[in-house]
Amino acid sequence: MTSLWLDRATAVADDALPGPDETLHTVVVGAGLTGLTTALLLARAGLRVACVEAREVGAVTTGRTTGKVSLLQGTHLSRIRRHRPQAVTAAYVEANREGMEWLLRFCDDHGVAVQRRTAVTYAATPTELDSVRAEHRAAVSTDLPVSWHDRLDVPFPHVGATVLHDQAQLDAMEVLHALALQLQLHGGTLHQHHRVTSVSLTGEPAVHLEGGEVLRAAQVVLATGTPVLDRGLHFARLEPQRSYALALSGGGPLDGMYLSGGSDSRSLRDAPGDMLVVGGSGHVVGRTTSELEHLDALRTWSATWFPDAVETHHWSAQDYSAPDGVPIVDRLPGSQGRIHVATGYEKWGMTNAVAAARTISGEILGSVPPWARTLHGRRPSVAGLGEVARINLGVAGAVAAGAARVARERLPGAGAAASARECGVVGVCTHLGGLLRWNDAEESWDCPLHGSRFTRDGDVLEGPATEPLRRRRPDRP
């Protein structure tokens, strides 16, 4: 399952790891949009920065995004408004506006192609109309120049929409490639295929890599989707979501970027080369009977409304939702303010990632944006605490379901337990012991507790786990 963007991405050259006696100012963990933007902002300020990535640049979330750069984000503003005061909603829009403006300026300066498009949140059915109208009101309350439309010039069903002009779309891998080159041009270094397993705090932070190497730095930034260190318990405040996408040739150009307002959403945009990208059909990671069914639901929908389009790519992406809809940009407790984290973008990373990078680099350099003070370091609201409880009730339910599955699968040859034996791995997550589920679309092991994912052979694909699956001993059943 390779995304349209990853399939045509240009490789980025690696740098040699810093020597054991070299002290860096900052180690950034993760070479997605958050990590590379943060690293570049710090390198531009003259700091010695190294960015380490467990796989390749953009391999996880950024390389699998739909690439929408928009201040109208489905029904996200109304979600924040339900949990937080108006000032927080306004600060969120301002943070995303700064993220969007910075990103588009960067693209213009470095030759990254951008297509200007209208952003549309639409109601596919009458049952979605109230939520879309609520989003329209939330956007108006933050002075976004949205307009209401009862009808759209599109082939798929809809009963109303809120519309924001002059937004943008792009190829996220082209952005990451330009960021990586600029990072290296400004004296920063990039190190792919180096997984971070831990960070110790005895004086200056020491970043431990899977190969045994250690990088020492004054500051560490964890830009890894969900933090790979547990001391902040961020994984307990996040809900990992898996969603799906198709790239189709011959779908015809679209003049907008569309997203439906229902729980089983449909996302659409065009791409250069007469391509159409259709996304949606999401679910909590590891909590579905078949990922292929979700992918096939997208295929059926696309064939119904774009019958002449031909599938060229299919893929999925993982995103994390925060309890109140506002990304978590914070310093880890007990780190003396030296370890920074950013997560919880909830599918809107193209703007939120840059805003998070601006916040973290501002904290390190002593120039925090005013909106960051409003958004971050907040106590959870009552509604937000309720969301945390709901997330962890879901985790408890997954634990119970896993125990029931073990009881059902005691005999060899039954379900995923047999597959784990065939793969030679123990199907238990190395993070907190969740019983893994087999992902039939991507042939991976997915944890229904906090979203860790592993290859068929047990290597880590996504955290918070940092250790591979245990190998099954040949003499054990």
C-alpha positions as CSV (number, residue, x, y, z in Angstrom):
1,M,0.0,0.0,0.0
2,T,2.0,3.0,-1.3
3,S,0.6,6.4,-1.4
4,L,0.6,8.5,-4.6
5,W,3.1,10.9,-3.0
6,L,5.5,8.3,-1.7
7,D,5.5,6.4,-5.0
8,R,7.0,9.3,-6.8
9,A,9.1,10.9,-4.0
10,T,12.7,11.8,-4.5
11,A,15.1,10.2,-2.1
12,V,17.0,12.4,0.4
13,A,20.7,11.8,1.2
14,D,21.7,10.9,4.7
15,D,24.5,12.5,6.8
16,A,27.0,10.7,9.0
17,L,25.9,10.5,12.6
18,P,27.6,12.9,15.0
19,G,30.5,11.4,16.9
20,P,30.2,10.2,20.5
21,D,32.1,13.2,21.8
22,E,30.0,15.8,19.9
23,T,27.2,17.6,21.8
24,L,24.3,18.9,19.7
25,H,22.0,21.7,20.7
26,T,18.8,19.8,19.6
27,V,18.0,16.3,18.4
28,V,14.6,16.1,16.6
29,V,13.1,12.7,16.5
30,G,10.9,12.1,13.4
31,A,11.4,13.4,9.8
32,G,7.8,14.3,9.0
33,L,6.5,17.8,8.6
34,T,6.7,18.7,12.3
35,G,10.2,17.4,12.7
36,L,11.8,18.8,9.6
37,T,10.1,22.2,10.0
38,T,11.3,22.4,13.7
39,A,14.8,21.3,12.7
40,L,15.0,23.9,9.9
41,L,13.7,26.8,12.1
42,L,16.4,25.9,14.7
43,A,19.1,25.5,12.1
44,R,18.3,28.8,10.5
45,A,18.8,30.4,14.0
46,G,22.4,28.9,14.0
47,L,21.8,26.0,16.3
48,R,23.5,22.6,15.8
49,V,20.6,20.3,15.0
50,A,20.3,16.6,14.0
51,C,17.0,15.0,12.8
52,V,16.7,11.2,13.2
53,E,14.1,9.1,11.6
54,A,13.3,5.4,12.2
55,R,12.4,4.7,8.6
56,E,12.6,7.2,5.7
57,V,11.6,10.9,5.4
58,G,7.7,11.0,5.3
59,A,7.3,7.3,5.8
60,V,4.6,7.5,8.4
61,T,1.9,10.2,8.5
62,T,3.1,13.1,6.3
63,G,3.8,10.9,3.2
64,R,0.3,9.5,3.5
65,T,-1.7,12.7,4.0
66,T,-4.2,14.0,1.4
67,G,-2.1,17.2,1.3
68,K,-4.9,19.7,2.1
69,V,-3.8,23.0,3.5
70,S,-6.9,24.7,4.9
71,L,-8.4,26.7,7.7
72,L,-11.8,25.0,7.1
73,Q,-11.2,21.5,8.5
74,G,-14.3,19.4,8.2
75,T,-16.2,19.9,11.5
76,H,-13.1,20.5,13.6
77,L,-13.8,24.1,14.7
78,S,-17.2,23.2,16.1
79,R,-15.6,20.3,17.9
80,I,-13.1,22.6,19.7
81,R,-15.9,25.1,20.4
82,R,-17.9,22.4,22.2
83,H,-15.0,21.8,24.6
84,R,-13.2,25.1,24.9
85,P,-13.9,28.9,25.2
86,Q,-14.2,31.0,22.1
87,A,-10.7,32.4,22.7
88,V,-9.2,29.0,22.3
89,T,-11.1,28.4,19.0
90,A,-9.9,31.8,17.7
91,A,-6.3,31.0,18.8
92,Y,-6.5,27.6,17.0
93,V,-7.5,29.4,13.8
94,E,-4.7,31.9,14.2
95,A,-2.2,29.2,14.8
96,N,-3.3,27.3,11.7
97,R,-3.3,30.6,9.7
98,E,0.3,31.2,10.6
99,G,1.1,27.5,9.8
100,M,-0.6,27.8,6.4
101,E,1.1,31.1,5.5
102,W,4.5,29.9,6.5
103,L,4.1,26.7,4.6
104,L,2.9,28.4,1.4
105,R,5.7,31.0,1.6
106,F,8.2,28.2,1.9
107,C,6.7,26.4,-1.1
108,D,6.8,29.6,-3.2
109,D,10.4,30.3,-2.2
110,H,11.6,26.8,-3.0
111,G,9.7,25.8,-6.1
112,V,7.2,23.4,-4.5
113,A,4.0,23.3,-6.6
114,V,0.8,24.4,-4.9
115,Q,-2.7,24.4,-6.3
116,R,-5.2,27.0,-4.9
117,R,-8.5,25.5,-4.2
118,T,-11.8,26.2,-2.4
119,A,-12.3,24.2,0.8
120,V,-15.8,22.7,1.3
121,T,-17.3,20.9,4.3
122,Y,-20.6,19.3,3.0
123,A,-23.5,17.4,4.4
124,A,-23.9,14.2,2.4
125,T,-27.3,13.4,4.0
126,P,-29.9,15.4,6.0
127,T,-28.6,13.7,9.2
128,E,-25.2,15.5,8.7
129,L,-26.8,18.9,8.1
130,D,-26.8,20.1,11.7
131,S,-23.1,19.4,12.2
132,V,-22.2,21.2,9.0
133,R,-24.3,24.2,10.0
134,A,-22.6,24.2,13.4
135,E,-19.2,24.2,11.6
136,H,-20.4,27.2,9.5
137,R,-21.3,29.1,12.6
138,A,-18.0,28.3,14.3
139,A,-16.1,29.5,11.3
140,V,-18.1,32.7,11.2
141,S,-17.4,33.3,14.9
142,T,-13.6,33.3,14.1
143,D,-14.0,35.7,11.2
144,L,-13.3,33.1,8.5
145,P,-15.1,34.4,5.3
146,V,-17.2,31.2,4.8
147,S,-20.4,31.2,2.7
148,W,-23.3,28.8,2.8
149,H,-24.3,26.8,-0.3
150,D,-27.4,24.6,-0.7
151,R,-26.1,23.1,-3.9
152,L,-22.6,22.3,-5.3
153,D,-21.5,21.5,-8.8
154,V,-20.4,17.9,-7.9
155,P,-21.7,14.5,-8.9
156,F,-22.0,13.0,-5.4
157,P,-24.9,13.4,-3.0
158,H,-25.1,16.5,-0.8
159,V,-27.7,18.7,0.9
160,G,-25.7,21.8,1.9
161,A,-22.2,23.0,2.5
162,T,-20.0,25.7,4.1
163,V,-17.3,27.0,1.7
164,L,-14.0,28.8,2.2
165,H,-12.2,30.2,-0.9
166,D,-8.4,30.5,-1.5
167,Q,-7.1,27.5,0.4
168,A,-4.5,25.1,-1.0
169,Q,-3.4,21.6,-1.8
170,L,0.1,20.1,-2.5
171,D,2.3,17.0,-2.6
172,A,3.5,16.6,0.9
173,M,6.6,14.7,-0.1
174,E,7.8,17.5,-2.3
175,V,7.6,19.8,0.7
176,L,9.5,17.3,2.9
177,H,12.2,17.0,0.2
178,A,12.7,20.8,0.1
179,L,12.7,21.0,3.9
180,A,15.4,18.4,4.2
181,L,17.6,20.0,1.6
182,Q,17.2,23.4,3.4
183,L,18.0,21.8,6.7
184,Q,21.2,20.4,5.4
185,L,22.0,23.7,3.6
186,H,21.7,25.5,7.0
187,G,24.1,23.1,8.8
188,G,21.6,20.6,10.2
189,T,21.9,16.9,9.6
190,L,19.5,14.1,8.7
191,H,19.8,10.5,9.7
192,Q,17.3,8.0,8.4
193,H,16.9,4.3,9.5
194,H,17.9,5.1,13.1
195,R,15.1,4.3,15.5
196,V,15.1,6.0,18.9
197,T,14.5,3.6,21.8
198,S,14.9,5.8,24.8
199,V,16.1,9.2,26.1
200,S,17.9,9.3,29.4
201,L,18.2,12.4,31.6
202,T,21.4,12.5,33.5
203,G,22.5,16.0,32.9
204,E,22.0,16.7,29.2
205,P,19.5,14.4,27.5
206,A,21.1,11.3,25.8
207,V,19.1,9.9,22.9
208,H,19.7,6.1,22.5
209,L,19.4,4.6,19.1
210,E,18.5,1.0,18.2
211,G,22.0,0.3,16.9
212,G,23.6,1.3,20.2
213,E,24.6,4.8,19.2
214,V,24.0,7.7,21.6
215,L,23.3,11.3,20.7
216,R,23.7,14.0,23.3
217,A,21.9,17.3,23.1
218,A,20.6,20.2,25.3
219,Q,17.1,19.8,23.9
220,V,15.1,16.9,22.4
221,V,11.9,17.2,20.2
222,L,9.7,14.2,19.8
223,A,7.8,14.6,16.5
224,T,6.7,11.0,16.1
225,G,2.9,11.0,15.8
226,T,2.6,9.8,19.4
227,P,5.5,10.3,21.7
228,V,7.8,7.3,22.0
229,L,8.5,8.1,25.7
230,D,5.8,7.2,28.2
231,R,6.6,9.5,31.1
232,G,4.0,12.0,29.9
233,L,1.3,9.3,29.4
234,H,0.3,11.1,26.2
235,F,-0.8,7.8,24.7
236,A,-3.6,7.7,27.3
237,R,-5.0,11.0,26.0
238,L,-4.9,10.2,22.3
239,E,-7.1,8.0,20.1
240,P,-5.2,6.5,17.2
241,Q,-7.3,6.6,14.0
242,R,-6.6,4.7,10.7
243,S,-8.2,6.1,7.5
244,Y,-7.9,5.1,3.9
245,A,-7.3,6.7,0.5
246,L,-7.4,5.9,-3.2
247,A,-5.7,7.6,-6.1
248,L,-7.7,7.4,-9.3
249,S,-6.8,8.4,-12.8
250,G,-9.4,10.0,-15.1
251,G,-11.6,11.2,-12.3
252,G,-11.8,14.7,-13.9
253,P,-10.6,18.0,-12.3
254,L,-12.2,19.3,-9.1
255,D,-12.4,23.0,-8.3
256,G,-12.4,22.3,-4.6
257,M,-11.3,20.1,-1.7
258,Y,-14.3,18.4,-0.3
259,L,-14.9,16.7,3.1
260,S,-18.3,15.4,4.3
261,G,-19.4,16.1,7.9
262,G,-20.4,12.6,8.9
263,S,-18.5,10.0,11.0
264,D,-18.0,7.9,7.9
265,S,-16.5,10.7,6.0
266,R,-15.5,11.1,2.3
267,S,-12.6,13.4,1.4
268,L,-11.9,14.4,-2.2
269,R,-9.3,16.5,-4.0
270,D,-7.7,16.4,-7.4
271,A,-4.0,16.1,-8.1
272,P,-1.8,17.0,-11.1
273,G,-2.0,14.5,-14.0
274,D,-5.7,14.2,-14.1
275,M,-5.8,12.4,-10.8
276,L,-8.5,12.2,-8.1
277,V,-7.8,11.4,-4.4
278,V,-10.7,9.9,-2.4
279,G,-10.2,9.3,1.3
280,G,-12.2,8.3,4.4
281,S,-13.8,5.2,6.0
282,G,-11.7,5.6,9.2
283,H,-11.8,3.6,12.4
284,V,-9.8,3.3,15.7
285,V,-6.6,1.4,15.0
286,G,-6.9,-2.4,15.6
287,R,-10.6,-2.3,16.4
288,T,-12.2,-3.6,13.2
289,T,-12.8,-7.1,11.9
290,S,-11.4,-6.3,8.4
291,E,-9.4,-3.3,7.1
292,L,-10.1,-4.5,3.6
293,E,-13.8,-3.9,4.1
294,H,-13.1,-0.2,4.8
295,L,-10.9,0.1,1.7
296,D,-13.6,-1.7,-0.4
297,A,-16.2,0.8,0.9
298,L,-14.1,3.6,-0.6
299,R,-13.8,1.7,-3.8
300,T,-17.6,1.1,-4.0
301,W,-18.3,4.8,-3.3
302,S,-15.8,6.0,-5.9
303,A,-17.1,3.6,-8.6
304,T,-20.6,4.8,-8.0
305,W,-19.9,8.5,-8.4
306,F,-16.8,8.4,-10.6
307,P,-17.4,5.4,-12.8
308,D,-14.8,6.2,-15.4
309,A,-11.9,6.6,-12.9
310,V,-9.3,3.9,-12.6
311,E,-7.5,3.1,-9.3
312,T,-3.7,3.5,-9.5
313,H,-2.8,3.6,-5.7
314,H,-4.4,2.8,-2.4
315,W,-3.0,3.4,1.1
316,S,-3.9,4.2,4.7
317,A,-2.7,6.7,7.2
318,Q,-2.6,7.0,11.0
319,D,-3.6,10.1,12.9
320,Y,-4.2,10.9,16.6
321,S,-7.1,12.8,18.0
322,A,-6.7,14.9,21.2
323,P,-9.6,15.0,23.8
324,D,-10.7,18.6,23.0
325,G,-9.6,18.8,19.4
326,V,-6.6,21.0,20.2
327,P,-3.2,19.5,19.4
328,I,-0.9,18.7,22.4
329,V,2.3,20.7,22.2
330,D,4.0,20.4,25.5
331,R,7.2,19.6,27.5
332,L,7.4,16.2,29.0
333,P,7.0,16.1,32.8
334,G,10.2,15.4,34.6
335,S,12.4,16.5,31.7
336,Q,13.4,19.8,33.2
337,G,11.8,21.4,30.1
338,R,14.3,19.8,27.8
339,I,12.0,17.3,26.0
340,H,9.3,18.7,23.7
341,V,6.4,16.8,22.2
342,A,3.8,17.6,19.5
343,T,0.8,15.3,18.6
344,G,-2.9,15.2,18.2
345,Y,-3.4,16.9,14.8
346,E,-6.4,14.8,14.0
347,K,-5.8,14.7,10.2
348,W,-5.0,18.4,9.9
349,G,-1.2,18.2,10.1
350,M,-0.3,20.3,7.1
351,T,-1.1,23.5,9.1
352,N,-0.9,22.2,12.7
353,A,2.5,20.6,12.2
354,V,4.0,24.0,11.2
355,A,2.2,25.7,14.0
356,A,3.6,23.1,16.4
357,A,7.1,23.6,15.0
358,R,6.7,27.4,15.4
359,T,5.7,26.9,19.0
360,I,8.5,24.5,20.0
361,S,11.2,26.4,18.2
362,G,9.8,29.6,19.8
363,E,10.1,28.0,23.2
364,I,13.7,27.0,22.6
365,L,14.7,30.3,21.0
366,G,12.7,32.5,23.5
367,S,10.0,33.8,21.2
368,V,6.7,32.0,21.7
369,P,3.8,33.2,19.5
370,P,0.9,34.8,21.5
371,W,-1.6,32.2,20.2
372,A,0.6,29.4,21.6
373,R,0.1,30.7,25.2
374,T,-3.7,30.5,24.7
375,L,-3.6,27.0,23.2
376,H,-1.0,25.1,25.2
377,G,-0.3,24.3,28.8
378,R,-4.1,24.2,29.5
379,R,-5.9,22.3,32.2
380,P,-8.3,19.8,30.7
381,S,-11.9,20.9,30.5
382,V,-14.7,18.8,32.0
383,A,-15.8,17.8,28.5
384,G,-12.2,17.0,27.7
385,L,-11.9,14.8,30.8
386,G,-15.0,13.0,29.6
387,E,-13.3,12.4,26.3
388,V,-10.2,11.0,28.0
389,A,-12.5,8.7,30.0
390,R,-14.2,7.6,26.8
391,I,-10.8,6.9,25.1
392,N,-9.6,4.8,28.0
393,L,-13.0,3.0,28.3
394,G,-12.3,2.0,24.6
395,V,-8.9,0.8,25.6
396,A,-10.4,-1.3,28.5
397,G,-13.0,-2.7,26.0
398,A,-10.1,-3.7,23.7
399,V,-8.3,-5.4,26.6
400,A,-11.5,-7.4,27.4
401,A,-12.1,-8.2,23.8
402,G,-8.5,-9.5,23.5
403,A,-9.0,-11.7,26.6
404,A,-12.1,-13.2,25.1
405,R,-10.3,-13.7,21.8
406,V,-7.5,-15.7,23.6
407,A,-10.2,-17.9,25.2
408,R,-11.7,-18.6,21.7
409,E,-8.4,-19.2,20.0
410,R,-6.7,-21.7,22.3
411,L,-6.6,-24.4,19.6
412,P,-4.0,-24.1,16.8
413,G,-5.3,-22.9,13.4
414,A,-7.8,-20.4,14.8
415,G,-7.7,-16.8,13.5
416,A,-4.9,-14.3,14.1
417,A,-3.3,-16.4,16.8
418,A,-2.4,-19.0,14.2
419,S,-1.1,-16.2,11.9
420,A,1.2,-15.1,14.7
421,R,2.6,-18.6,15.0
422,E,3.0,-18.8,11.3
423,C,4.9,-15.5,11.3
424,G,7.1,-16.7,14.1
425,V,6.2,-13.8,16.4
426,V,4.4,-13.4,19.7
427,G,1.2,-11.4,19.0
428,V,1.6,-9.2,22.1
429,C,2.4,-5.5,21.8
430,T,5.8,-4.5,23.3
431,H,4.4,-1.2,24.6
432,L,1.8,-2.3,27.2
433,G,1.0,-5.9,26.3
434,G,-2.1,-5.4,24.1
435,L,-3.1,-8.4,22.1
436,L,-2.5,-7.6,18.4
437,R,-4.9,-7.8,15.5
438,W,-3.9,-8.8,12.0
439,N,-4.4,-6.0,9.5
440,D,-5.6,-7.8,6.3
441,A,-5.2,-4.7,4.1
442,E,-1.6,-3.9,5.0
443,E,-0.4,-7.2,6.4
444,S,0.7,-5.7,9.7
445,W,0.1,-6.3,13.4
446,D,-2.0,-3.5,14.9
447,C,-2.5,-2.8,18.6
448,P,-6.0,-1.9,19.6
449,L,-4.9,-0.2,22.8
450,H,-2.7,2.7,21.7
451,G,-2.1,2.2,18.0
452,S,1.4,0.6,17.8
453,R,1.9,-1.3,14.6
454,F,4.4,-3.9,13.5
455,T,5.4,-5.6,10.3
456,R,4.5,-9.3,9.6
457,D,7.9,-10.2,11.0
458,G,7.6,-8.0,14.1
459,D,9.5,-4.9,13.3
460,V,8.0,-1.6,14.6
461,L,6.1,0.5,12.1
462,E,4.5,3.0,14.4
463,G,4.8,3.8,18.1
464,P,4.4,4.3,21.0
465,A,6.1,0.9,21.0
466,T,9.9,1.1,20.3
467,E,10.8,-2.6,20.6
468,P,10.1,-5.3,18.0
469,L,7.8,-8.2,18.7
470,R,9.3,-11.1,20.5
471,R,10.2,-14.0,18.3
472,R,8.4,-17.3,19.0
473,R,10.6,-20.1,20.1
474,P,10.5,-23.0,17.6
475,D,9.8,-25.5,20.4
476,R,6.8,-23.6,21.6
477,P,3.3,-24.2,20.2
